[in-house]
Amino acid sequence: MPLRNRLPFYEPYSDDQISAIENHADRILDEVGVEFRGDEEALELFRGAGARVDGERVRFEPGLAAHLCSTAPSRFEMHGRDGRTLPIGGDNVAFLPAYGSPFVTDLDQGRRYATLADFENIVKMTYSTPWLHHSGGTVCEPVDVPVNKRHLDMVYAHLRWSTKPFMGAVTAPERAEDSIAMARMVFGAEFLGDHCVIQGNINVNSPLVWDDVMSGALKAYARANQGCVISPFIIGGAMGPVTIPALVAQAHAEAMTGIALSQLVRPGSPMVYGNFLTTMNLRSGAPTFGTAESTLATYAVGQLARRLGLPLRCGAHYTASKIADGQAMTESVDSMSAGILAGTNYVIHAAGWLEGGLTFGYEKFAMDLDRCAMLHKQLGGITVDDEQLGMDAYLEAGPGGNYLACGHTMRHYATANHESSLADTNSFEQWTDDGALDIAQRANRQWKQMLAEYEPPPICEAVDRELLAFIDDRRKAAPDAWY
Amino acid sequence: MPLRNRLPFYEPYSDDQISAIENHADRILDEVGVEFRGDEEALELFRGAGARVDGERVRFEPGLAAHLCSTAPSRFEMHGRDGRTLPIGGDNVAFLPAYGSPFVTDLDQGRRYATLADFENIVKMTYSTPWLHHSGGTVCEPVDVPVNKRHLDMVYAHLRWSTKPFMGAVTAPERAEDSIAMARMVFGAEFLGDHCVIQGNINVNSPLVWDDVMSGALKAYARANQGCVISPFIIGGAMGPVTIPALVAQAHAEAMTGIALSQLVRPGSPMVYGNFLTTMNLRSGAPTFGTAESTLATYAVGQLARRLGLPLRCGAHYTASKIADGQAMTESVDSMSAGILAGTNYVIHAAGWLEGGLTFGYEKFAMDLDRCAMLHKQLGGITVDDEQLGMDAYLEAGPGGNYLACGHTMRHYATANHESSLADTNSFEQWTDDGALDIAQRANRQWKQMLAEYEPPPICEAVDRELLAFIDDRRKAAPDAWY
């Protein structure tokens, strides 16, 4: 069920401040420009659109990049193979699992390389939970499968073990094409031609560089009228300046160039204005998450996205912690809350992220899901009417009375409060009797139960055979590559 | 150093919604009223002010309670014995340690009854840290000291081992008087007469009841022109209705009656509009924290406080967890963030709270302090100017360049990012080499270091002798009472 955010966005910065950041982004694009490396087609498209192309460097007059983004829809729908739709943009919020971890960890086996079995587990748990709306993409990196064939197994897992919208490969343009081809087998060529069923998660090679792998994948999805999430990945002080306004302006400039390219390839193709901005420890160079600075940057990104009129990706349950401890949840809650307040529409890494993205945590996944569930209640806001004000309750209970048994409480008992599935609110004595478990230990039981109770969605046998035959052909067509 | 919140408050509800809640609070006070039990003086004062007094029940015409609050200052200063001032109200934020726990816990000794030694430890750590601005009150309950003499040791500890503003006793009017008398010895009668140096933490006996202990303590502080924090303590569904608008309206009604009484005793005495609103597990009756509903209620409280023009107490690092785990920090971050966004001015329980307030956690204290430190940076907001936009950085680094060594980064290196003192951002390998500690284990080292490095502030010897003589007299004047 889609999640709508009925609370107003938090917009702490003045129009003057946001305009200054927009103007600065325009100045970066005009005076420095962006490089599209090894992509003649992109350079040609930009030249034709009025940008100044000098070698691989592309420079834009102020206002041109935003103008080129204007054909991208402010809102669109993704389609699952069960016929359900997921709205992206406006006041809608989609939560996705973590993306890209080469390691997984759990309390039983500890940290280890991720495998295709882990990948399938994450797809299955994501399918089962009502708190994630999208199956994600590279939910972990299945390192037991050859690099050049991994995308086939990943896309198959999303299509076979889930019905939720998903992301395909971006690690090579031809792998993006394979992903789209497999989606076409399930959805049909006609339907896919004008409905978004698959996306690519496109990172800019910040600062201010597009490599041909990313621009190639982006063009493949756009050409098929499918979607992309365009996310500059900037650690302030390394791939961009260390100050917040400068960091945000660079991200804005970079995101606009990717969206502009998508619109030159296929006007109207559905894009998400994304970002992955974070900070680093300036002594060690390590990335840091849920920091004051990343929160302040995230608020700005929300205001910029809405002025551009595009769906926004930001926020996540991010952390640098290696385990699902207090650090993990402090950083995760802060970074997700910043995104929610900023008005995020699309949250990659809503569940399972640990260690700056290097590790997917099974317990962390369950803990993050529990908080996603809570947010479903919170974002519903409040209703102020006579029934919610409940005058009869005071008249019945009176001063010093107990409200537990009064009629108003009885009427609202079942729906008033969201109940966490993992928080322990028992007495110390009861908690001790229950084994004095911390929340990660309780989460360990929960994800195992999710997997035990998973039931695969049906799939048309002919389609399944076609998918498997396609994968088989592709596997035979090239030798395995492991790097 | 005082903390100012330079970010705008988050006000998600419409004027119509807030007006409806205000009107409902007025209706509660008019149609149901509030009981002042065993306090003839309070009843007489309210009668004289135009309220309808029927036995111990006091009813207010719509608008009367708010009108009686109008002489309370919208902003005031508290004074420490080192001459520093702490502004309360406006865009200022004061963080205080936890309050009232009969138990303490740490990783070495586990959970046990709190003692005076624990109390002194907490006062000393609170004095040492720059992230708490106020020494708090009953920072834990020293159960090794007789109940009727405990306040003497507690007030002495605040006055002797700290210089920060503090809270005195409220468990009996005469103990409040003792607390004020001791403060008078340190600050002088004349200074104390027109400067706020001590406060009482006053809970309403919700629903809609004031007992003579609380109203007596409130009157004692107000009479001395000292401050109080007036906090209805309402668990929705038990001491008030289970729906959010009704819960908030009741809290508003109750807080106004306490502030009204203070102003009838001494117009202009400095009060804080407080609340402690939370939810419960509707199956077990256990209090719950950091929930969707408590966040939504907190936002409303902020809007109500500003319309009344009074300093606001709300938010805290609350949790029901028994230990400093992921649950503790999820709930704590959510409940503190709600208060910060709502525009809190005064945060009791900013550090150390566990188990719904039953336990003070030493490790939790250090972890909460680390987050308070981060909030100091976050609430400073951003500046958008040429230097922060840093055009020279892009021109120097260019597309694909590294910003680590560029001049702009060098200029901002030292101040750009706040660094957590507890978060581990190292590699998995380094973290493993360091013992694979979770954040609570790192916090264990930190609070011990804080205590080891504590240096007591100087005190005038004559004043110290006077305090000790006063305590000695009071101790001899009555037999020990243990309940």
Interface residues (C-beta under 8 A of the other chain):
Chain A: L7 P8 Y10 P12 Y13 D16 Q17 A20 I21 H24 R27 I28 E31 V32 G33 V34 E35 R57 R111 N205 P207 L208 V209 G236 G237 A238 M239 G240 P241 V242 T243 I244 P245 A246 A249 Q250 T279 M280 N281 L282 R283 S284 G285 A286 P287 T288 T291 A292 E293 T295 L296 A300 A320 S321 K322 I323 A324 D325 G326 Q327 A328 M329 T330 E331 S332 V333 D334 S337 L341 E355 G356 L358 T359 M367 R371 M374 L375 K377 Q378 G380 G381 I382 T383 V384 E387 Q388 L389 G390 M391 A393 Y394 L395 A397 G398 P399 G400 G401 N402 Y403 L404 C406 H408 T409 H412 Y413 A414 A416 N417 H418 E419 S420 L422 A423 D424 T425 N426 S427 F428 W431 A436 D438 I439 A440
Chain B: L7 P8 Y10 P12 Y13 D16 Q17 A20 I21 H24 R27 I28 E31 V32 G33 V34 E35 R57 R111 N205 P207 L208 V209 G236 G237 A238 M239 G240 P241 V242 T243 I244 P245 A246 A249 Q250 T279 M280 N281 L282 R283 S284 G285 A286 P287 T288 T291 A292 E293 T295 L296 A300 A320 S321 K322 I323 A324 D325 G326 Q327 A328 M329 T330 E331 S332 V333 D334 S337 L341 E355 G356 L358 T359 M367 R371 M374 L375 K377 Q378 G381 I382 T383 V384 E387 Q388 L389 G390 M391 A393 Y394 L395 A397 G398 P399 G400 G401 N402 Y403 L404 C406 H408 T409 H412 Y413 A414 A416 N417 H418 E419 S420 L422 A423 D424 T425 N426 S427 F428 W431 A436 D438 I439 A440
